[in-house]
């Protein structure tokens, strides 16, 4: 989930629109899943399509979008130290703040600290890998799910992919296709295969290819050519492995959404979408926790009409947006204080 606060080129609207749509897919999926499992209530929109779920669509779009935006920013000007610092700053400070707030609430105020897990595994939490590895070993996972660790690993290999795509784009594409096919066929991943960063490399790389060849293959002009295969994967069950279907769905959906976004001329709508996009990562971090802490007790055993479910969903949407804004503001304050402390320290050393 590409999210940065450092100075850079002006934001592009179409990627922001895709980011907001992907976030909404994730929110809808988890809300509908929780509602269906705890109560008798209809879904808001739809929970699944012929070959997957709303969650599959949203997550796939995020990986493609990350590859797309990273290529635009770093191609031809890659410097490892600024790159890795920007990636750490884009993901971990907000994650740490959110985790600390939850730790105080659940473990200190409510005494829920798991004492049977080795304290050394807090290192995994510090590195953002606790959700990614939670299916393998017990961790202190609380926030961010597996996505945070997965995207950090993809960020780690991005410089290598960038160098390879510039030097040998066809060889790279062929090699990744072979790796993906073998990986899905043998399924030797130590984490759930749909969570493995190796499974997600093709989506990430496709985003890079979309960006690399954007001048010759303008998504604004040709994106709608992907509408027909997208309809096929949405409505026709296909006899393929889930990772392949998820990849196919994301690769078809991304250009269609990109082209649709470019058809939106209204400046106010564009500004509103771009503002929402700035908080997408913060909303992602808090959305699942909000469901578990606030809405799970309320929804359990309820029988709700469609109107009632819609009302609950909009309340949920409002709460997670407010919490996302607060989390972003908290990060800004913490980083400002950190930079001010560093400036004073350097000034003291120079005197």
One Martini backbone bead per residue (centre of mass of N, CA, C, O) as a GRO file, in nm:
protein
  351
    1UNK     BB    1   0.081   0.046   0.031
    2UNK     BB    2   0.124   0.334  -0.089
    3UNK     BB    3   0.295   0.561   0.150
    4UNK     BB    4   0.367   0.910   0.162
    5UNK     BB    5   0.527   1.232   0.305
    6UNK     BB    6   0.727   1.314   0.120
    7UNK     BB    7   0.881   1.486  -0.107
    8UNK     BB    8   0.727   1.520  -0.437
    9UNK     BB    9   0.551   1.460  -0.677
   10UNK     BB   10   0.263   1.506  -0.784
   11UNK     BB   11  -0.030   1.382  -0.758
   12UNK     BB   12  -0.210   1.118  -0.894
   13UNK     BB   13  -0.532   1.038  -0.954
   14UNK     BB   14  -0.566   0.743  -1.048
   15UNK     BB   15  -0.410   0.605  -0.815
   16UNK     BB   16  -0.593   0.721  -0.596
   17UNK     BB   17  -0.854   0.584  -0.692
   18UNK     BB   18  -0.752   0.294  -0.663
   19UNK     BB   19  -0.688   0.313  -0.362
   20UNK     BB   20  -0.976   0.367  -0.265
   21UNK     BB   21  -1.107   0.116  -0.385
   22UNK     BB   22  -0.931  -0.092  -0.237
   23UNK     BB   23  -1.011  -0.006   0.047
   24UNK     BB   24  -1.315  -0.061   0.013
   25UNK     BB   25  -1.287  -0.362  -0.037
   26UNK     BB   26  -1.169  -0.431   0.241
   27UNK     BB   27  -1.397  -0.317   0.415
   28UNK     BB   28  -1.627  -0.484   0.293
   29UNK     BB   29  -1.520  -0.765   0.342
   30UNK     BB   30  -1.488  -0.757   0.656
   31UNK     BB   31  -1.773  -0.671   0.717
   32UNK     BB   32  -1.928  -0.902   0.572
   33UNK     BB   33  -1.788  -1.137   0.714
   34UNK     BB   34  -1.875  -1.063   1.002
   35UNK     BB   35  -2.178  -1.047   0.955
   36UNK     BB   36  -2.217  -1.341   0.845
   37UNK     BB   37  -2.089  -1.486   1.112
   38UNK     BB   38  -2.291  -1.327   1.344
   39UNK     BB   39  -2.543  -1.281   1.143
   40UNK     BB   40  -2.864  -1.194   1.001
   41UNK     BB   41  -2.739  -1.062   0.697
   42UNK     BB   42  -2.684  -0.872   0.444
   43UNK     BB   43  -2.489  -0.761   0.202
   44UNK     BB   44  -2.263  -0.516   0.103
   45UNK     BB   45  -2.309  -0.589  -0.193
   46UNK     BB   46  -2.029  -0.805  -0.212
   47UNK     BB   47  -1.821  -1.076  -0.115
   48UNK     BB   48  -1.825  -1.242  -0.386
   49UNK     BB   49  -1.700  -1.406  -0.665
   50UNK     BB   50  -1.642  -1.655  -0.887
   51UNK     BB   51  -1.296  -1.636  -0.795
   52UNK     BB   52  -1.362  -1.470  -0.517
   53UNK     BB   53  -1.298  -1.165  -0.342
   54UNK     BB   54  -1.283  -0.847  -0.236
   55UNK     BB   55  -1.010  -0.888  -0.101
   56UNK     BB   56  -0.852  -0.980  -0.348
   57UNK     BB   57  -0.883  -0.722  -0.508
   58UNK     BB   58  -0.762  -0.513  -0.314
   59UNK     BB   59  -0.482  -0.640  -0.271
   60UNK     BB   60  -0.392  -0.657  -0.566
   61UNK     BB   61  -0.407  -0.352  -0.621
   62UNK     BB   62  -0.190  -0.269  -0.417
   63UNK     BB   63   0.049  -0.413  -0.549
   64UNK     BB   64   0.033  -0.282  -0.826
   65UNK     BB   65   0.045   0.013  -0.725
   66UNK     BB   66   0.321  -0.001  -0.592
   67UNK     BB   67   0.483  -0.064  -0.847
   68UNK     BB   68   0.395   0.185  -1.007
   69UNK     BB   69   0.485   0.420  -0.809
   70UNK     BB   70   0.779   0.335  -0.764
   71UNK     BB   71   0.872   0.361  -1.054
   72UNK     BB   72   0.806   0.662  -1.095
   73UNK     BB   73   1.003   0.758  -0.862
   74UNK     BB   74   1.290   0.561  -0.912
   75UNK     BB   75   1.344   0.573  -1.198
   76UNK     BB   76   1.677   0.686  -1.253
   77UNK     BB   77   1.701   0.750  -0.900
   78UNK     BB   78   1.844   0.533  -0.742
   79UNK     BB   79   1.883   0.531  -0.380
   80UNK     BB   80   1.911   0.334  -0.118
   81UNK     BB   81   1.890   0.508   0.134
   82UNK     BB   82   1.642   0.684   0.061
   83UNK     BB   83   1.458   0.451  -0.006
   84UNK     BB   84   1.454   0.293   0.267
   85UNK     BB   85   1.368   0.533   0.440
   86UNK     BB   86   1.097   0.581   0.294
   87UNK     BB   87   0.976   0.301   0.352
   88UNK     BB   88   0.988   0.308   0.657
   89UNK     BB   89   0.827   0.578   0.689
   90UNK     BB   90   0.560   0.472   0.539
   91UNK     BB   91   0.504   0.227   0.763
   92UNK     BB   92   0.617   0.204   1.071
   93UNK     BB   93   0.533   0.445   1.253
   94UNK     BB   94   0.224   0.398   1.236
   95UNK     BB   95   0.235   0.109   1.332
   96UNK     BB   96   0.361   0.165   1.612
   97UNK     BB   97   0.142   0.351   1.720
   98UNK     BB   98  -0.096   0.159   1.692
   99UNK     BB   99   0.026  -0.063   1.867
  100UNK     BB  100   0.063   0.097   2.131
  101UNK     BB  101  -0.232   0.161   2.180
  102UNK     BB  102  -0.323  -0.137   2.193
  103UNK     BB  103  -0.136  -0.228   2.419
  104UNK     BB  104  -0.256  -0.047   2.636
  105UNK     BB  105  -0.549  -0.152   2.614
  106UNK     BB  106  -0.511  -0.475   2.622
  107UNK     BB  107  -0.248  -0.529   2.817
  108UNK     BB  108  -0.278  -0.312   3.046
  109UNK     BB  109  -0.589  -0.254   3.098
  110UNK     BB  110  -0.674  -0.588   3.028
  111UNK     BB  111  -0.453  -0.818   3.064
  112UNK     BB  112  -0.361  -0.961   2.753
  113UNK     BB  113  -0.084  -1.066   2.788
  114UNK     BB  114   0.116  -1.308   2.636
  115UNK     BB  115   0.321  -1.526   2.838
  116UNK     BB  116   0.390  -1.777   2.623
  117UNK     BB  117   0.562  -1.574   2.463
  118UNK     BB  118   0.845  -1.486   2.350
  119UNK     BB  119   0.995  -1.178   2.383
  120UNK     BB  120   1.174  -1.191   2.121
  121UNK     BB  121   0.916  -1.150   1.921
  122UNK     BB  122   0.913  -0.837   1.926
  123UNK     BB  123   1.092  -0.803   1.680
  124UNK     BB  124   0.869  -0.864   1.472
  125UNK     BB  125   0.703  -0.618   1.546
  126UNK     BB  126   0.917  -0.400   1.486
  127UNK     BB  127   0.940  -0.511   1.172
  128UNK     BB  128   0.635  -0.597   1.072
  129UNK     BB  129   0.616  -0.947   1.094
  130UNK     BB  130   0.385  -1.070   1.278
  131UNK     BB  131   0.149  -1.116   1.072
  132UNK     BB  132   0.306  -1.284   0.860
  133UNK     BB  133   0.400  -1.511   1.100
  134UNK     BB  134   0.139  -1.608   1.263
  135UNK     BB  135   0.100  -1.891   1.103
  136UNK     BB  136   0.381  -2.015   1.224
  137UNK     BB  137   0.413  -1.829   1.483
  138UNK     BB  138   0.396  -1.696   1.777
  139UNK     BB  139   0.277  -1.364   1.827
  140UNK     BB  140   0.222  -0.996   1.880
  141UNK     BB  141  -0.022  -0.959   1.714
  142UNK     BB  142  -0.260  -0.664   1.620
  143UNK     BB  143  -0.163  -0.512   1.346
  144UNK     BB  144  -0.190  -0.516   0.973
  145UNK     BB  145  -0.134  -0.788   0.917
  146UNK     BB  146   0.027  -0.947   0.648
  147UNK     BB  147   0.077  -0.705   0.456
  148UNK     BB  148   0.313  -0.555   0.587
  149UNK     BB  149   0.532  -0.773   0.552
  150UNK     BB  150   0.497  -0.815   0.247
  151UNK     BB  151   0.562  -0.521   0.150
  152UNK     BB  152   0.844  -0.507   0.277
  153UNK     BB  153   0.966  -0.734   0.101
  154UNK     BB  154   0.908  -0.594  -0.169
  155UNK     BB  155   1.076  -0.344  -0.109
  156UNK     BB  156   1.347  -0.501  -0.083
  157UNK     BB  157   1.335  -0.608  -0.403
  158UNK     BB  158   1.297  -0.360  -0.589
  159UNK     BB  159   1.587  -0.282  -0.682
  160UNK     BB  160   1.625  -0.546  -0.841
  161UNK     BB  161   1.380  -0.516  -1.029
  162UNK     BB  162   1.462  -0.245  -1.151
  163UNK     BB  163   1.729  -0.336  -1.276
  164UNK     BB  164   1.604  -0.569  -1.450
  165UNK     BB  165   1.385  -0.406  -1.613
  166UNK     BB  166   1.599  -0.220  -1.753
  167UNK     BB  167   1.787  -0.449  -1.875
  168UNK     BB  168   1.566  -0.727  -1.871
  169UNK     BB  169   1.240  -0.745  -1.922
  170UNK     BB  170   1.189  -1.027  -2.056
  171UNK     BB  171   1.348  -1.209  -1.869
  172UNK     BB  172   1.202  -1.131  -1.612
  173UNK     BB  173   0.919  -1.217  -1.692
  174UNK     BB  174   0.986  -1.515  -1.744
  175UNK     BB  175   1.106  -1.582  -1.464
  176UNK     BB  176   0.852  -1.509  -1.297
  177UNK     BB  177   0.658  -1.706  -1.432
  178UNK     BB  178   0.810  -1.962  -1.352
  179UNK     BB  179   0.815  -1.914  -1.047
  180UNK     BB  180   0.508  -1.896  -1.008
  181UNK     BB  181   0.429  -2.172  -1.121
  182UNK     BB  182   0.602  -2.340  -0.923
  183UNK     BB  183   0.491  -2.224  -0.659
  184UNK     BB  184   0.192  -2.309  -0.705
  185UNK     BB  185   0.233  -2.612  -0.767
  186UNK     BB  186   0.405  -2.687  -0.492
  187UNK     BB  187   0.353  -2.535  -0.232
  188UNK     BB  188   0.622  -2.429  -0.017
  189UNK     BB  189   0.508  -2.240   0.171
  190UNK     BB  190   0.524  -2.125   0.515
  191UNK     BB  191   0.295  -1.962   0.425
  192UNK     BB  192   0.032  -1.866   0.303
  193UNK     BB  193   0.032  -1.837  -0.032
  194UNK     BB  194  -0.132  -1.558  -0.046
  195UNK     BB  195   0.100  -1.418   0.155
  196UNK     BB  196   0.332  -1.446  -0.016
  197UNK     BB  197   0.572  -1.254  -0.169
  198UNK     BB  198   0.615  -1.439  -0.414
  199UNK     BB  199   0.319  -1.441  -0.510
  200UNK     BB  200   0.330  -1.103  -0.538
  201UNK     BB  201   0.536  -1.025  -0.756
  202UNK     BB  202   0.369  -1.009  -1.020
  203UNK     BB  203   0.193  -0.769  -0.937
  204UNK     BB  204   0.420  -0.573  -0.877
  205UNK     BB  205   0.549  -0.597  -1.165
  206UNK     BB  206   0.310  -0.508  -1.336
  207UNK     BB  207   0.312  -0.221  -1.231
  208UNK     BB  208   0.591  -0.158  -1.350
  209UNK     BB  209   0.513  -0.207  -1.648
  210UNK     BB  210   0.293   0.003  -1.670
  211UNK     BB  211   0.496   0.236  -1.614
  212UNK     BB  212   0.719   0.185  -1.828
  213UNK     BB  213   0.478   0.165  -2.077
  214UNK     BB  214   0.287   0.427  -2.070
  215UNK     BB  215   0.352   0.568  -2.348
  216UNK     BB  216   0.264   0.309  -2.532
  217UNK     BB  217   0.044   0.224  -2.284
  218UNK     BB  218  -0.233   0.387  -2.232
  219UNK     BB  219  -0.463   0.352  -1.984
  220UNK     BB  220  -0.670   0.570  -2.073
  221UNK     BB  221  -0.712   0.424  -2.360
  222UNK     BB  222  -0.675   0.085  -2.296
  223UNK     BB  223  -0.821  -0.012  -2.031
  224UNK     BB  224  -1.105  -0.120  -2.155
  225UNK     BB  225  -0.986  -0.392  -2.277
  226UNK     BB  226  -1.018  -0.535  -1.978
  227UNK     BB  227  -1.329  -0.577  -1.934
  228UNK     BB  228  -1.388  -0.858  -2.045
  229UNK     BB  229  -1.194  -1.034  -1.867
  230UNK     BB  230  -1.316  -0.927  -1.606
  231UNK     BB  231  -1.600  -1.045  -1.643
  232UNK     BB  232  -1.515  -1.336  -1.653
  233UNK     BB  233  -1.381  -1.355  -1.363
  234UNK     BB  234  -1.645  -1.255  -1.211
  235UNK     BB  235  -1.873  -1.476  -1.361
  236UNK     BB  236  -1.663  -1.718  -1.427
  237UNK     BB  237  -1.571  -2.014  -1.348
  238UNK     BB  238  -1.230  -2.121  -1.291
  239UNK     BB  239  -0.973  -2.386  -1.332
  240UNK     BB  240  -0.788  -2.233  -1.101
  241UNK     BB  241  -0.575  -2.108  -0.904
  242UNK     BB  242  -0.603  -1.862  -0.680
  243UNK     BB  243  -0.346  -1.691  -0.748
  244UNK     BB  244  -0.414  -1.671  -1.050
  245UNK     BB  245  -0.693  -1.534  -1.024
  246UNK     BB  246  -0.598  -1.288  -0.867
  247UNK     BB  247  -0.402  -1.183  -1.076
  248UNK     BB  248  -0.604  -1.156  -1.309
  249UNK     BB  249  -0.795  -0.960  -1.170
  250UNK     BB  250  -0.595  -0.728  -1.110
  251UNK     BB  251  -0.487  -0.687  -1.406
  252UNK     BB  252  -0.779  -0.608  -1.513
  253UNK     BB  253  -0.873  -0.388  -1.303
  254UNK     BB  254  -0.664  -0.161  -1.306
  255UNK     BB  255  -0.708  -0.035  -1.597
  256UNK     BB  256  -1.009   0.021  -1.566
  257UNK     BB  257  -0.987   0.215  -1.326
  258UNK     BB  258  -0.794   0.410  -1.456
  259UNK     BB  259  -0.983   0.494  -1.689
  260UNK     BB  260  -1.223   0.586  -1.516
  261UNK     BB  261  -1.074   0.809  -1.357
  262UNK     BB  262  -1.014   0.985  -1.621
  263UNK     BB  263  -1.340   1.050  -1.648
  264UNK     BB  264  -1.303   1.250  -1.406
  265UNK     BB  265  -1.347   1.607  -1.403
  266UNK     BB  266  -1.410   1.686  -1.119
  267UNK     BB  267  -1.231   1.864  -0.891
  268UNK     BB  268  -1.375   1.789  -0.623
  269UNK     BB  269  -1.359   1.485  -0.654
  270UNK     BB  270  -1.054   1.467  -0.681
  271UNK     BB  271  -0.986   1.591  -0.407
  272UNK     BB  272  -1.139   1.388  -0.231
  273UNK     BB  273  -0.988   1.135  -0.323
  274UNK     BB  274  -0.700   1.231  -0.246
  275UNK     BB  275  -0.756   1.261   0.053
  276UNK     BB  276  -0.835   0.966   0.105
  277UNK     BB  277  -0.564   0.841   0.005
  278UNK     BB  278  -0.379   0.952   0.238
  279UNK     BB  279  -0.552   0.750   0.454
  280UNK     BB  280  -0.540   0.446   0.372
  281UNK     BB  281  -0.332   0.319   0.564
  282UNK     BB  282  -0.463   0.402   0.829
  283UNK     BB  283  -0.732   0.258   0.776
  284UNK     BB  284  -0.617  -0.022   0.745
  285UNK     BB  285  -0.500  -0.050   1.036
  286UNK     BB  286  -0.796   0.005   1.191
  287UNK     BB  287  -1.035  -0.170   1.076
  288UNK     BB  288  -1.013  -0.450   1.220
  289UNK     BB  289  -1.008  -0.351   1.511
  290UNK     BB  290  -1.280  -0.209   1.505
  291UNK     BB  291  -1.450  -0.457   1.454
  292UNK     BB  292  -1.364  -0.624   1.708
  293UNK     BB  293  -1.420  -0.403   1.938
  294UNK     BB  294  -1.711  -0.269   1.835
  295UNK     BB  295  -1.885  -0.477   1.631
  296UNK     BB  296  -1.893  -0.765   1.734
  297UNK     BB  297  -2.080  -0.729   1.984
  298UNK     BB  298  -2.321  -0.601   1.821
  299UNK     BB  299  -2.365  -0.835   1.590
  300UNK     BB  300  -2.415  -1.058   1.773
  301UNK     BB  301  -2.721  -1.219   1.691
  302UNK     BB  302  -2.827  -1.050   1.471
  303UNK     BB  303  -3.119  -0.915   1.287
  304UNK     BB  304  -3.084  -0.765   0.967
  305UNK     BB  305  -3.141  -0.533   0.753
  306UNK     BB  306  -3.030  -0.363   0.489
  307UNK     BB  307  -3.062  -0.084   0.618
  308UNK     BB  308  -2.910  -0.151   0.881
  309UNK     BB  309  -2.643  -0.237   0.753
  310UNK     BB  310  -2.585   0.030   0.615
  311UNK     BB  311  -2.574   0.196   0.872
  312UNK     BB  312  -2.341   0.042   1.006
  313UNK     BB  313  -2.135   0.086   0.779
  314UNK     BB  314  -2.127   0.399   0.793
  315UNK     BB  315  -2.028   0.409   1.080
  316UNK     BB  316  -1.772   0.250   1.032
  317UNK     BB  317  -1.655   0.441   0.819
  318UNK     BB  318  -1.641   0.689   1.002
  319UNK     BB  319  -1.458   0.574   1.223
  320UNK     BB  320  -1.210   0.487   1.049
  321UNK     BB  321  -1.156   0.768   0.936
  322UNK     BB  322  -1.106   0.912   1.204
  323UNK     BB  323  -0.878   0.723   1.301
  324UNK     BB  324  -0.694   0.773   1.058
  325UNK     BB  325  -0.652   1.074   1.108
  326UNK     BB  326  -0.537   1.045   1.394
  327UNK     BB  327  -0.296   0.867   1.319
  328UNK     BB  328  -0.167   1.068   1.122
  329UNK     BB  329  -0.134   1.297   1.331
  330UNK     BB  330   0.044   1.139   1.526
  331UNK     BB  331   0.275   1.095   1.331
  332UNK     BB  332   0.339   1.391   1.272
  333UNK     BB  333   0.412   1.463   1.566
  334UNK     BB  334   0.637   1.256   1.612
  335UNK     BB  335   0.819   1.338   1.372
  336UNK     BB  336   0.853   1.632   1.455
  337UNK     BB  337   0.985   1.573   1.729
  338UNK     BB  338   1.220   1.406   1.618
  339UNK     BB  339   1.346   1.627   1.435
  340UNK     BB  340   1.385   1.835   1.660
  341UNK     BB  341   1.575   1.664   1.835
  342UNK     BB  342   1.795   1.626   1.619
  343UNK     BB  343   1.855   1.927   1.577
  344UNK     BB  344   1.947   1.985   1.867
  345UNK     BB  345   2.173   1.777   1.875
  346UNK     BB  346   2.340   1.894   1.638
  347UNK     BB  347   2.372   2.177   1.756
  348UNK     BB  348   2.526   2.083   2.012
  349UNK     BB  349   2.769   1.948   1.853
  350UNK     BB  350   2.850   2.234   1.701
  351UNK     BB  351   2.930   2.400   1.983
   0.00000   0.00000   0.00000
